[in-house]
Amino acid sequence: MELFLSDFKTHGLELALLFFTYGLTGITDVILNVYPKSKHQFWWAQLSKNVFLGVRIKAQIETLNTLKKDQLL
């Protein structure tokens, strides 16, 4: 992944301010190694969708409210 991001930099992308990713292990460190001024945020919409796959229908509303309260959505 670091080689992939470095390739962007080589081809002229000098500054990237924000990255959204889907929870790849170690991705934050890789991003900050190549673009140290950037911010990294997980793609919570996809993560929350995956959470709901394991939650009973009756509990989904409560789970959604908890995620919103904790500002994860």
PQR file with spaces between the fields and no chain letter, atoms N, CA, C, O and H, PARSE charges and radii, in Angstrom:
ATOM       1  N    MET     1       0.818   -1.192    0.000 -0.4000 1.5000
ATOM       2  CA   MET     1       0.000    0.000    0.000 -0.0000 2.0000
ATOM       3  C    MET     1       0.866    1.263    0.000  0.5500 1.7000
ATOM       4  O    MET     1       0.532    2.256   -0.646 -0.5500 1.4000
ATOM       5  N    GLU     2       1.973    1.212    0.726 -0.4000 1.5000
ATOM       6  CA   GLU     2       2.841    2.392    0.765 -0.0000 2.0000
ATOM       7  C    GLU     2       3.410    2.691   -0.616  0.5500 1.7000
ATOM       8  O    GLU     2       3.526    3.854   -1.005 -0.5500 1.4000
ATOM       9  H    GLU     2       2.244    0.405    1.251  0.4000 1.0000
ATOM      10  N    LEU     3       3.760    1.660   -1.346 -0.4000 1.5000
ATOM      11  CA   LEU     3       4.258    1.836   -2.711 -0.0000 2.0000
ATOM      12  C    LEU     3       3.181    2.462   -3.596  0.5500 1.7000
ATOM      13  O    LEU     3       3.473    3.325   -4.424 -0.5500 1.4000
ATOM      14  H    LEU     3       3.667    0.716   -1.030  0.4000 1.0000
ATOM      15  N    PHE     4       1.944    2.024   -3.416 -0.4000 1.5000
ATOM      16  CA   PHE     4       0.812    2.559   -4.171 -0.0000 2.0000
ATOM      17  C    PHE     4       0.657    4.059   -3.917  0.5500 1.7000
ATOM      18  O    PHE     4       0.518    4.834   -4.863 -0.5500 1.4000
ATOM      19  H    PHE     4       1.707    1.323   -2.743  0.4000 1.0000
ATOM      20  N    LEU     5       0.678    4.474   -2.645 -0.4000 1.5000
ATOM      21  CA   LEU     5       0.545    5.895   -2.313 -0.0000 2.0000
ATOM      22  C    LEU     5       1.769    6.691   -2.757  0.5500 1.7000
ATOM      23  O    LEU     5       1.642    7.824   -3.221 -0.5500 1.4000
ATOM      24  H    LEU     5       0.790    3.844   -1.876  0.4000 1.0000
ATOM      25  N    SER     6       2.936    6.107   -2.618 -0.4000 1.5000
ATOM      26  CA   SER     6       4.160    6.785   -3.058 -0.0000 2.0000
ATOM      27  C    SER     6       4.142    7.031   -4.557  0.5500 1.7000
ATOM      28  O    SER     6       4.675    8.031   -5.036 -0.5500 1.4000
ATOM      29  H    SER     6       3.039    5.186   -2.241  0.4000 1.0000
ATOM      30  N    ASP     7       3.528    6.118   -5.292 -0.4000 1.5000
ATOM      31  CA   ASP     7       3.413    6.274   -6.740 -0.0000 2.0000
ATOM      32  C    ASP     7       2.574    7.505   -7.086  0.5500 1.7000
ATOM      33  O    ASP     7       2.885    8.219   -8.039 -0.5500 1.4000
ATOM      34  H    ASP     7       3.095    5.305   -4.903  0.4000 1.0000
ATOM      35  N    PHE     8       1.523    7.754   -6.323 -0.4000 1.5000
ATOM      36  CA   PHE     8       0.737    8.979   -6.528 -0.0000 2.0000
ATOM      37  C    PHE     8       1.615   10.204   -6.317  0.5500 1.7000
ATOM      38  O    PHE     8       1.568   11.159   -7.093 -0.5500 1.4000
ATOM      39  H    PHE     8       1.270    7.174   -5.549  0.4000 1.0000
ATOM      40  N    LYS     9       2.405   10.165   -5.273 -0.4000 1.5000
ATOM      41  CA   LYS     9       3.275   11.298   -4.962 -0.0000 2.0000
ATOM      42  C    LYS     9       4.294   11.516   -6.078  0.5500 1.7000
ATOM      43  O    LYS     9       4.574   12.654   -6.455 -0.5500 1.4000
ATOM      44  H    LYS     9       2.443    9.389   -4.643  0.4000 1.0000
ATOM      45  N    THR    10       4.841   10.436   -6.598 -0.4000 1.5000
ATOM      46  CA   THR    10       5.801   10.507   -7.698 -0.0000 2.0000
ATOM      47  C    THR    10       5.185   11.147   -8.940  0.5500 1.7000
ATOM      48  O    THR    10       5.867   11.843   -9.693 -0.5500 1.4000
ATOM      49  H    THR    10       4.614    9.512   -6.292  0.4000 1.0000
ATOM      50  N    HIS    11       3.901   10.908   -9.144 -0.4000 1.5000
ATOM      51  CA   HIS    11       3.215   11.441  -10.320 -0.0000 2.0000
ATOM      52  C    HIS    11       2.551   12.798  -10.075  0.5500 1.7000
ATOM      53  O    HIS    11       1.720   13.234  -10.871 -0.5500 1.4000
ATOM      54  H    HIS    11       3.347   10.343   -8.532  0.4000 1.0000
ATOM      55  N    GLY    12       2.916   13.466   -8.971 -0.4000 1.5000
ATOM      56  CA   GLY    12       2.505   14.853   -8.803 -0.0000 2.0000
ATOM      57  C    GLY    12       1.507   15.145   -7.700  0.5500 1.7000
ATOM      58  O    GLY    12       1.217   16.315   -7.450 -0.5500 1.4000
ATOM      59  H    GLY    12       3.591   13.111   -8.324  0.4000 1.0000
ATOM      60  N    LEU    13       0.971   14.142   -7.032 -0.4000 1.5000
ATOM      61  CA   LEU    13       0.035   14.407   -5.937 -0.0000 2.0000
ATOM      62  C    LEU    13       0.852   14.708   -4.682  0.5500 1.7000
ATOM      63  O    LEU    13       1.158   13.821   -3.886 -0.5500 1.4000
ATOM      64  H    LEU    13       1.206   13.192   -7.235  0.4000 1.0000
ATOM      65  N    GLU    14       1.194   15.987   -4.533 -0.4000 1.5000
ATOM      66  CA   GLU    14       2.087   16.380   -3.452 -0.0000 2.0000
ATOM      67  C    GLU    14       1.401   16.460   -2.103  0.5500 1.7000
ATOM      68  O    GLU    14       2.033   16.228   -1.072 -0.5500 1.4000
ATOM      69  H    GLU    14       0.946   16.708   -5.180  0.4000 1.0000
ATOM      70  N    LEU    15       0.109   16.787   -2.093 -0.4000 1.5000
ATOM      71  CA   LEU    15      -0.601   16.977   -0.832 -0.0000 2.0000
ATOM      72  C    LEU    15      -1.963   16.300   -0.902  0.5500 1.7000
ATOM      73  O    LEU    15      -2.761   16.580   -1.796 -0.5500 1.4000
ATOM      74  H    LEU    15      -0.405   16.975   -2.930  0.4000 1.0000
ATOM      75  N    ALA    16      -2.216   15.427    0.028 -0.4000 1.5000
ATOM      76  CA   ALA    16      -3.528   14.794    0.172 -0.0000 2.0000
ATOM      77  C    ALA    16      -3.972   15.068    1.601  0.5500 1.7000
ATOM      78  O    ALA    16      -3.302   14.661    2.550 -0.5500 1.4000
ATOM      79  H    ALA    16      -1.568   15.199    0.755  0.4000 1.0000
ATOM      80  N    LEU    17      -5.093   15.751    1.758 -0.4000 1.5000
ATOM      81  CA   LEU    17      -5.500   16.192    3.089 -0.0000 2.0000
ATOM      82  C    LEU    17      -6.361   15.197    3.842  0.5500 1.7000
ATOM      83  O    LEU    17      -6.361   15.195    5.073 -0.5500 1.4000
ATOM      84  H    LEU    17      -5.637   16.081    0.987  0.4000 1.0000
ATOM      85  N    LEU    18      -7.101   14.343    3.128 -0.4000 1.5000
ATOM      86  CA   LEU    18      -8.029   13.451    3.811 -0.0000 2.0000
ATOM      87  C    LEU    18      -8.121   12.116    3.096  0.5500 1.7000
ATOM      88  O    LEU    18      -8.261   12.061    1.874 -0.5500 1.4000
ATOM      89  H    LEU    18      -7.100   14.344    2.128  0.4000 1.0000
ATOM      90  N    PHE    19      -8.040   11.052    3.861 -0.4000 1.5000
ATOM      91  CA   PHE    19      -8.208    9.695    3.340 -0.0000 2.0000
ATOM      92  C    PHE    19      -9.358    9.027    4.077  0.5500 1.7000
ATOM      93  O    PHE    19      -9.448    9.111    5.302 -0.5500 1.4000
ATOM      94  H    PHE    19      -7.926   11.097    4.853  0.4000 1.0000
ATOM      95  N    PHE    20     -10.232    8.370    3.338 -0.4000 1.5000
ATOM      96  CA   PHE    20     -11.271    7.524    3.916 -0.0000 2.0000
ATOM      97  C    PHE    20     -10.926    6.087    3.565  0.5500 1.7000
ATOM      98  O    PHE    20     -10.693    5.767    2.399 -0.5500 1.4000
ATOM      99  H    PHE    20     -10.160    8.302    2.343  0.4000 1.0000
ATOM     100  N    THR    21     -10.893    5.225    4.567 -0.4000 1.5000
ATOM     101  CA   THR    21     -10.604    3.821    4.299 -0.0000 2.0000
ATOM     102  C    THR    21     -11.577    2.940    5.062  0.5500 1.7000
ATOM     103  O    THR    21     -12.337    3.398    5.915 -0.5500 1.4000
ATOM     104  H    THR    21     -11.082    5.486    5.514  0.4000 1.0000
ATOM     105  N    TYR    22     -11.527    1.683    4.731 -0.4000 1.5000
ATOM     106  CA   TYR    22     -12.420    0.707    5.320 -0.0000 2.0000
ATOM     107  C    TYR    22     -11.657   -0.208    6.274  0.5500 1.7000
ATOM     108  O    TYR    22     -11.673   -1.428    6.112 -0.5500 1.4000
ATOM     109  H    TYR    22     -10.910    1.310    4.038  0.4000 1.0000
ATOM     110  N    GLY    23     -11.001    0.367    7.252 -0.4000 1.5000
ATOM     111  CA   GLY    23     -10.419   -0.372    8.348 -0.0000 2.0000
ATOM     112  C    GLY    23      -9.305   -1.353    8.033  0.5500 1.7000
ATOM     113  O    GLY    23      -9.181   -2.374    8.710 -0.5500 1.4000
ATOM     114  H    GLY    23     -10.988    1.358    7.384  0.4000 1.0000
ATOM     115  N    LEU    24      -8.502   -1.075    7.040 -0.4000 1.5000
ATOM     116  CA   LEU    24      -7.368   -1.947    6.758 -0.0000 2.0000
ATOM     117  C    LEU    24      -6.337   -1.830    7.877  0.5500 1.7000
ATOM     118  O    LEU    24      -6.009   -0.722    8.300 -0.5500 1.4000
ATOM     119  H    LEU    24      -8.603   -0.246    6.491  0.4000 1.0000
ATOM     120  N    THR    25      -5.833   -2.943    8.351 -0.4000 1.5000
ATOM     121  CA   THR    25      -4.856   -2.953    9.429 -0.0000 2.0000
ATOM     122  C    THR    25      -3.586   -2.218    9.005  0.5500 1.7000
ATOM     123  O    THR    25      -2.997   -2.517    7.966 -0.5500 1.4000
ATOM     124  H    THR    25      -6.099   -3.843    8.006  0.4000 1.0000
ATOM     125  N    GLY    26      -3.173   -1.247    9.831 -0.4000 1.5000
ATOM     126  CA   GLY    26      -1.938   -0.517    9.591 -0.0000 2.0000
ATOM     127  C    GLY    26      -2.023    0.592    8.563  0.5500 1.7000
ATOM     128  O    GLY    26      -1.017    1.244    8.283 -0.5500 1.4000
ATOM     129  H    GLY    26      -3.652   -1.004   10.675  0.4000 1.0000
ATOM     130  N    ILE    27      -3.190    0.823    7.994 -0.4000 1.5000
ATOM     131  CA   ILE    27      -3.313    1.806    6.905 -0.0000 2.0000
ATOM     132  C    ILE    27      -3.019    3.233    7.377  0.5500 1.7000
ATOM     133  O    ILE    27      -2.457    4.029    6.625 -0.5500 1.4000
ATOM     134  H    ILE    27      -4.007    0.294    8.221  0.4000 1.0000
ATOM     135  N    THR    28      -3.395    3.558    8.613 -0.4000 1.5000
ATOM     136  CA   THR    28      -3.152    4.915    9.111 -0.0000 2.0000
ATOM     137  C    THR    28      -1.659    5.225    9.116  0.5500 1.7000
ATOM     138  O    THR    28      -1.249    6.311    8.705 -0.5500 1.4000
ATOM     139  H    THR    28      -3.852    2.912    9.224  0.4000 1.0000
ATOM     140  N    ASP    29      -0.849    4.283    9.576 -0.4000 1.5000
ATOM     141  CA   ASP    29       0.605    4.491    9.595 -0.0000 2.0000
ATOM     142  C    ASP    29       1.167    4.659    8.193  0.5500 1.7000
ATOM     143  O    ASP    29       2.037    5.500    7.966 -0.5500 1.4000
ATOM     144  H    ASP    29      -1.182    3.401    9.910  0.4000 1.0000
ATOM     145  N    VAL    30       0.676    3.866    7.255 -0.4000 1.5000
ATOM     146  CA   VAL    30       1.142    3.953    5.866 -0.0000 2.0000
ATOM     147  C    VAL    30       0.802    5.321    5.284  0.5500 1.7000
ATOM     148  O    VAL    30       1.647    5.963    4.661 -0.5500 1.4000
ATOM     149  H    VAL    30      -0.031    3.183    7.438  0.4000 1.0000
ATOM     150  N    ILE    31      -0.426    5.759    5.486 -0.4000 1.5000
ATOM     151  CA   ILE    31      -0.860    7.065    4.966 -0.0000 2.0000
ATOM     152  C    ILE    31       0.012    8.176    5.542  0.5500 1.7000
ATOM     153  O    ILE    31       0.484    9.046    4.810 -0.5500 1.4000
ATOM     154  H    ILE    31      -1.112    5.237    5.992  0.4000 1.0000
ATOM     155  N    LEU    32       0.223    8.142    6.854 -0.4000 1.5000
ATOM     156  CA   LEU    32       1.002    9.205    7.493 -0.0000 2.0000
ATOM     157  C    LEU    32       2.479    9.159    7.120  0.5500 1.7000
ATOM     158  O    LEU    32       3.153   10.188    7.169 -0.5500 1.4000
ATOM     159  H    LEU    32      -0.161    7.435    7.449  0.4000 1.0000
ATOM     160  N    ASN    33       2.991    8.005    6.753 -0.4000 1.5000
ATOM     161  CA   ASN    33       4.377    7.923    6.272 -0.0000 2.0000
ATOM     162  C    ASN    33       4.540    8.636    4.937  0.5500 1.7000
ATOM     163  O    ASN    33       5.554    9.295    4.702 -0.5500 1.4000
ATOM     164  H    ASN    33       2.443    7.169    6.714  0.4000 1.0000
ATOM     165  N    VAL    34       3.555    8.509    4.070 -0.4000 1.5000
ATOM     166  CA   VAL    34       3.649    9.106    2.735 -0.0000 2.0000
ATOM     167  C    VAL    34       3.140   10.544    2.734  0.5500 1.7000
ATOM     168  O    VAL    34       3.749   11.421    2.121 -0.5500 1.4000
ATOM     169  H    VAL    34       2.732    7.974    4.261  0.4000 1.0000
ATOM     170  N    TYR    35       2.026   10.785    3.418 -0.4000 1.5000
ATOM     171  CA   TYR    35       1.411   12.115    3.482 -0.0000 2.0000
ATOM     172  C    TYR    35       1.235   12.518    4.952  0.5500 1.7000
ATOM     173  O    TYR    35       0.136   12.391    5.493 -0.5500 1.4000
ATOM     174  H    TYR    35       1.531   10.072    3.916  0.4000 1.0000
ATOM     175  N    PRO    36       2.291   12.997    5.598 -0.5600 1.5000
ATOM     176  CA   PRO    36       2.251   13.260    7.041  0.2800 2.0000
ATOM     177  C    PRO    36       1.256   14.337    7.477  0.5500 1.7000
ATOM     178  O    PRO    36       0.872   14.362    8.647 -0.5500 1.4000
ATOM     179  N    LYS    37       0.831   15.216    6.589 -0.4000 1.5000
ATOM     180  CA   LYS    37      -0.115   16.269    6.965 -0.0000 2.0000
ATOM     181  C    LYS    37      -1.571   15.852    6.772  0.5500 1.7000
ATOM     182  O    LYS    37      -2.483   16.628    7.059 -0.5500 1.4000
ATOM     183  H    LYS    37       1.143   15.195    5.639  0.4000 1.0000
ATOM     184  N    SER    38      -1.789   14.656    6.297 -0.4000 1.5000
ATOM     185  CA   SER    38      -3.151   14.224    5.990 -0.0000 2.0000
ATOM     186  C    SER    38      -3.881   13.718    7.230  0.5500 1.7000
ATOM     187  O    SER    38      -3.267   13.388    8.245 -0.5500 1.4000
ATOM     188  H    SER    38      -1.048   14.026    6.064  0.4000 1.0000
ATOM     189  N    LYS    39      -5.182   13.668    7.122 -0.4000 1.5000
ATOM     190  CA   LYS    39      -6.059   13.100    8.148 -0.0000 2.0000
ATOM     191  C    LYS    39      -6.611   11.790    7.606  0.5500 1.7000
ATOM     192  O    LYS    39      -6.767   11.618    6.397 -0.5500 1.4000
ATOM     193  H    LYS    39      -5.680   13.936    6.298  0.4000 1.0000
ATOM     194  N    HIS    40      -6.900   10.882    8.507 -0.4000 1.5000
ATOM     195  CA   HIS    40      -7.436    9.580    8.113 -0.0000 2.0000
ATOM     196  C    HIS    40      -8.747    9.352    8.854  0.5500 1.7000
ATOM     197  O    HIS    40      -8.835    9.588   10.059 -0.5500 1.4000
ATOM     198  H    HIS    40      -6.773   11.021    9.489  0.4000 1.0000
ATOM     199  N    GLN    41      -9.759    8.894    8.133 -0.4000 1.5000
ATOM     200  CA   GLN    41     -11.052    8.606    8.744 -0.0000 2.0000
ATOM     201  C    GLN    41     -11.567    7.287    8.186  0.5500 1.7000
ATOM     202  O    GLN    41     -11.462    7.013    6.991 -0.5500 1.4000
ATOM     203  H    GLN    41      -9.688    8.703    7.154  0.4000 1.0000
ATOM     204  N    PHE    42     -12.126    6.477    9.080 -0.4000 1.5000
ATOM     205  CA   PHE    42     -12.708    5.221    8.625 -0.0000 2.0000
ATOM     206  C    PHE    42     -14.056    5.469    7.978  0.5500 1.7000
ATOM     207  O    PHE    42     -14.754    6.425    8.318 -0.5500 1.4000
ATOM     208  H    PHE    42     -12.211    6.699   10.051  0.4000 1.0000
ATOM     209  N    TRP    43     -14.410    4.622    7.065 -0.4000 1.5000
ATOM     210  CA   TRP    43     -15.667    4.714    6.331 -0.0000 2.0000
ATOM     211  C    TRP    43     -16.749    4.049    7.168  0.5500 1.7000
ATOM     212  O    TRP    43     -17.054    2.871    6.985 -0.5500 1.4000
ATOM     213  H    TRP    43     -13.844    3.846    6.789  0.4000 1.0000
ATOM     214  N    TRP    44     -17.328    4.818    8.089 -0.4000 1.5000
ATOM     215  CA   TRP    44     -18.264    4.276    9.073 -0.0000 2.0000
ATOM     216  C    TRP    44     -19.537    3.751    8.449  0.5500 1.7000
ATOM     217  O    TRP    44     -20.148    2.834    8.997 -0.5500 1.4000
ATOM     218  H    TRP    44     -17.080    5.775    8.237  0.4000 1.0000
ATOM     219  N    ALA    45     -19.952    4.289    7.342 -0.4000 1.5000
ATOM     220  CA   ALA    45     -21.191    3.810    6.720 -0.0000 2.0000
ATOM     221  C    ALA    45     -21.078    2.328    6.385  0.5500 1.7000
ATOM     222  O    ALA    45     -21.998    1.559    6.666 -0.5500 1.4000
ATOM     223  H    ALA    45     -19.456    5.034    6.896  0.4000 1.0000
ATOM     224  N    GLN    46     -19.980    1.926    5.798 -0.4000 1.5000
ATOM     225  CA   GLN    46     -19.797    0.516    5.445 -0.0000 2.0000
ATOM     226  C    GLN    46     -19.591   -0.338    6.687  0.5500 1.7000
ATOM     227  O    GLN    46     -20.115   -1.448    6.774 -0.5500 1.4000
ATOM     228  H    GLN    46     -19.233    2.550    5.570  0.4000 1.0000
ATOM     229  N    LEU    47     -18.831    0.174    7.647 -0.4000 1.5000
ATOM     230  CA   LEU    47     -18.605   -0.583    8.875 -0.0000 2.0000
ATOM     231  C    LEU    47     -19.906   -0.803    9.630  0.5500 1.7000
ATOM     232  O    LEU    47     -20.157   -1.898   10.134 -0.5500 1.4000
ATOM     233  H    LEU    47     -18.405    1.076    7.576  0.4000 1.0000
ATOM     234  N    SER    48     -20.740    0.238    9.710 -0.4000 1.5000
ATOM     235  CA   SER    48     -22.010    0.090   10.420 -0.0000 2.0000
ATOM     236  C    SER    48     -22.933   -0.882    9.699  0.5500 1.7000
ATOM     237  O    SER    48     -23.673   -1.624   10.345 -0.5500 1.4000
ATOM     238  H    SER    48     -20.536    1.127    9.301  0.4000 1.0000
ATOM     239  N    LYS    49     -22.903   -0.889    8.392 -0.4000 1.5000
ATOM     240  CA   LYS    49     -23.710   -1.846    7.632 -0.0000 2.0000
ATOM     241  C    LYS    49     -23.301   -3.272    7.992  0.5500 1.7000
ATOM     242  O    LYS    49     -24.151   -4.143    8.176 -0.5500 1.4000
ATOM     243  H    LYS    49     -22.303   -0.286    7.866  0.4000 1.0000
ATOM     244  N    ASN    50     -22.005   -3.500    8.090 -0.4000 1.5000
ATOM     245  CA   ASN    50     -21.517   -4.825    8.456 -0.0000 2.0000
ATOM     246  C    ASN    50     -21.887   -5.191    9.888  0.5500 1.7000
ATOM     247  O    ASN    50     -22.143   -6.358   10.182 -0.5500 1.4000
ATOM     248  H    ASN    50     -21.314   -2.793    7.940  0.4000 1.0000
ATOM     249  N    VAL    51     -21.918   -4.204   10.780 -0.4000 1.5000
ATOM     250  CA   VAL    51     -22.341   -4.456   12.155 -0.0000 2.0000
ATOM     251  C    VAL    51     -23.779   -4.948   12.168  0.5500 1.7000
ATOM     252  O    VAL    51     -24.109   -5.888   12.891 -0.5500 1.4000
ATOM     253  H    VAL    51     -21.710   -3.256   10.540  0.4000 1.0000
ATOM     254  N    PHE    52     -24.630   -4.321   11.376 -0.4000 1.5000
ATOM     255  CA   PHE    52     -26.043   -4.680   11.374 -0.0000 2.0000
ATOM     256  C    PHE    52     -26.302   -6.076   10.826  0.5500 1.7000
ATOM     257  O    PHE    52     -27.354   -6.654   11.097 -0.5500 1.4000
ATOM     258  H    PHE    52     -24.361   -3.557   10.789  0.4000 1.0000
ATOM     259  N    LEU    53     -25.383   -6.619   10.074 -0.4000 1.5000
ATOM     260  CA   LEU    53     -25.563   -7.983    9.576 -0.0000 2.0000
ATOM     261  C    LEU    53     -25.621   -8.989   10.719  0.5500 1.7000
ATOM     262  O    LEU    53     -26.245  -10.042   10.593 -0.5500 1.4000
ATOM     263  H    LEU    53     -24.528   -6.149    9.854  0.4000 1.0000
ATOM     264  N    GLY    54     -24.969   -8.664   11.837 -0.4000 1.5000
ATOM     265  CA   GLY    54     -24.953   -9.570   12.980 -0.0000 2.0000
ATOM     266  C    GLY    54     -25.918   -9.195   14.086  0.5500 1.7000
ATOM     267  O    GLY    54     -25.875   -9.790   15.163 -0.5500 1.4000
ATOM     268  H    GLY    54     -24.462   -7.809   11.940  0.4000 1.0000
ATOM     269  N    VAL    55     -26.794   -8.216   13.848 -0.4000 1.5000
ATOM     270  CA   VAL    55     -27.719   -7.739   14.876 -0.0000 2.0000
ATOM     271  C    VAL    55     -29.148   -8.122   14.499  0.5500 1.7000
ATOM     272  O    VAL    55     -29.580   -7.934   13.361 -0.5500 1.4000
ATOM     273  H    VAL    55     -26.829   -7.733   12.973  0.4000 1.0000
ATOM     274  N    ARG    56     -29.875   -8.667   15.488 -0.4000 1.5000
ATOM     275  CA   ARG    56     -31.283   -9.001   15.239 -0.0000 2.0000
ATOM     276  C    ARG    56     -32.059   -7.746   14.860  0.5500 1.7000
ATOM     277  O    ARG    56     -31.721   -6.641   15.286 -0.5500 1.4000
ATOM     278  H    ARG    56     -29.524   -8.819   16.412  0.4000 1.0000
ATOM     279  N    ILE    57     -33.090   -7.924   14.065 -0.4000 1.5000
ATOM     280  CA   ILE    57     -33.900   -6.801   13.579 -0.0000 2.0000
ATOM     281  C    ILE    57     -34.387   -5.936   14.738  0.5500 1.7000
ATOM     282  O    ILE    57     -34.322   -4.709   14.662 -0.5500 1.4000
ATOM     283  H    ILE    57     -33.365   -8.821   13.719  0.4000 1.0000
ATOM     284  N    LYS    58     -34.869   -6.556   15.799 -0.4000 1.5000
ATOM     285  CA   LYS    58     -35.412   -5.797   16.935 -0.0000 2.0000
ATOM     286  C    LYS    58     -34.348   -4.942   17.621  0.5500 1.7000
ATOM     287  O    LYS    58     -34.671   -3.912   18.212 -0.5500 1.4000
ATOM     288  H    LYS    58     -34.922   -7.553   15.860  0.4000 1.0000
ATOM     289  N    ALA    59     -33.101   -5.355   17.549 -0.4000 1.5000
ATOM     290  CA   ALA    59     -32.028   -4.623   18.225 -0.0000 2.0000
ATOM     291  C    ALA    59     -31.353   -3.596   17.320  0.5500 1.7000
ATOM     292  O    ALA    59     -30.513   -2.829   17.791 -0.5500 1.4000
ATOM     293  H    ALA    59     -32.839   -6.192   17.069  0.4000 1.0000
ATOM     294  N    GLN    60     -31.698   -3.563   16.042 -0.4000 1.5000
ATOM     295  CA   GLN    60     -31.017   -2.655   15.113 -0.0000 2.0000
ATOM     296  C    GLN    60     -31.254   -1.188   15.443  0.5500 1.7000
ATOM     297  O    GLN    60     -30.333   -0.379   15.331 -0.5500 1.4000
ATOM     298  H    GLN    60     -32.381   -4.186   15.660  0.4000 1.0000
ATOM     299  N    ILE    61     -32.469   -0.829   15.848 -0.4000 1.5000
ATOM     300  CA   ILE    61     -32.757    0.578   16.174 -0.0000 2.0000
ATOM     301  C    ILE    61     -31.934    1.009   17.378  0.5500 1.7000
ATOM     302  O    ILE    61     -31.355    2.095   17.379 -0.5500 1.4000
ATOM     303  H    ILE    61     -33.217   -1.487   15.939  0.4000 1.0000
ATOM     304  N    GLU    62     -31.879    0.170   18.399 -0.4000 1.5000
ATOM     305  CA   GLU    62     -31.087    0.496   19.582 -0.0000 2.0000
ATOM     306  C    GLU    62     -29.602    0.610   19.231  0.5500 1.7000
ATOM     307  O    GLU    62     -28.914    1.509   19.714 -0.5500 1.4000
ATOM     308  H    GLU    62     -32.349   -0.712   18.399  0.4000 1.0000
ATOM     309  N    THR    63     -29.122   -0.284   18.406 -0.4000 1.5000
ATOM     310  CA   THR    63     -27.722   -0.241   17.976 -0.0000 2.0000
ATOM     311  C    THR    63     -27.445    1.031   17.187  0.5500 1.7000
ATOM     312  O    THR    63     -26.420    1.680   17.400 -0.5500 1.4000
ATOM     313  H    THR    63     -29.681   -1.014   18.014  0.4000 1.0000
ATOM     314  N    LEU    64     -28.339    1.394   16.283 -0.4000 1.5000
ATOM     315  CA   LEU    64     -28.192    2.616   15.495 -0.0000 2.0000
ATOM     316  C    LEU    64     -28.150    3.840   16.400  0.5500 1.7000
ATOM     317  O    LEU    64     -27.311    4.722   16.214 -0.5500 1.4000
ATOM     318  H    LEU    64     -29.172    0.867   16.110  0.4000 1.0000
ATOM     319  N    ASN    65     -29.047    3.899   17.377 -0.4000 1.5000
ATOM     320  CA   ASN    65     -29.070    5.030   18.304 -0.0000 2.0000
ATOM     321  C    ASN    65     -27.782    5.110   19.121  0.5500 1.7000
ATOM     322  O    ASN    65     -27.286    6.205   19.385 -0.5500 1.4000
ATOM     323  H    ASN    65     -29.728    3.182   17.528  0.4000 1.0000
ATOM     324  N    THR    66     -27.242    3.968   19.519 -0.4000 1.5000
ATOM     325  CA   THR    66     -25.980    3.944   20.265 -0.0000 2.0000
ATOM     326  C    THR    66     -24.831    4.460   19.408  0.5500 1.7000
ATOM     327  O    THR    66     -24.009    5.249   19.875 -0.5500 1.4000
ATOM     328  H    THR    66     -27.645    3.078   19.304  0.4000 1.0000
ATOM     329  N    LEU    67     -24.772    4.019   18.161 -0.4000 1.5000
ATOM     330  CA   LEU    67     -23.715    4.486   17.258 -0.0000 2.0000
ATOM     331  C    LEU    67     -23.813    5.993   17.034  0.5500 1.7000
ATOM     332  O    LEU    67     -22.795    6.684   16.999 -0.5500 1.4000
ATOM     333  H    LEU    67     -25.440    3.378   17.782  0.4000 1.0000
ATOM     334  N    LYS    68     -25.034    6.502   16.882 -0.4000 1.5000
ATOM     335  CA   LYS    68     -25.217    7.947   16.680 -0.0000 2.0000
ATOM     336  C    LYS    68     -24.833    8.718   17.939  0.5500 1.7000
ATOM     337  O    LYS    68     -24.179    9.757   17.861 -0.5500 1.4000
ATOM     338  H    LYS    68     -25.861    5.940   16.910  0.4000 1.0000
ATOM     339  N    LYS    69     -25.242    8.205   19.098 -0.4000 1.5000
ATOM     340  CA   LYS    69     -24.933    8.869   20.363 -0.0000 2.0000
ATOM     341  C    LYS    69     -23.426    8.957   20.578  0.5500 1.7000
ATOM     342  O    LYS    69     -22.916    9.972   21.052 -0.5500 1.4000
ATOM     343  H    LYS    69     -25.773    7.360   19.161  0.4000 1.0000
ATOM     344  N    ASP    70     -22.727    7.899   20.229 -0.4000 1.5000
ATOM     345  CA   ASP    70     -21.274    7.868   20.380 -0.0000 2.0000
ATOM     346  C    ASP    70     -20.561    8.532   19.208  0.5500 1.7000
ATOM     347  O    ASP    70     -19.334    8.488   19.114 -0.5500 1.4000
ATOM     348  H    ASP    70     -23.142    7.074   19.844  0.4000 1.0000
ATOM     349  N    GLN    71     -21.333    9.146   18.318 -0.4000 1.5000
ATOM     350  CA   GLN    71     -20.831    9.874   17.144 -0.0000 2.0000
ATOM     351  C    GLN    71     -19.998    8.993   16.227  0.5500 1.7000
ATOM     352  O    GLN    71     -19.011    9.441   15.643 -0.5500 1.4000
ATOM     353  H    GLN    71     -22.329    9.181   18.394  0.4000 1.0000
ATOM     354  N    LEU    72     -20.404    7.740   16.107 -0.4000 1.5000
ATOM     355  CA   LEU    72     -19.740    6.844   15.173 -0.0000 2.0000
ATOM     356  C    LEU    72     -20.443    6.845   13.833  0.5500 1.7000
ATOM     357  O    LEU    72     -19.922    6.298   12.861 -0.5500 1.4000
ATOM     358  H    LEU    72     -21.206    7.375   16.581  0.4000 1.0000
ATOM     359  N    LEU    73     -21.609    7.447   13.764 -0.4000 1.5000
ATOM     360  CA   LEU    73     -22.330    7.588   12.490 -0.0000 2.0000
ATOM     361  C    LEU    73     -22.632    9.037   12.262  0.5500 1.7000
ATOM     362  O    LEU    73     -23.235    9.389   11.248 -0.5500 1.4000
ATOM     363  H    LEU    73     -22.032    7.891   14.554  0.4000 1.0000
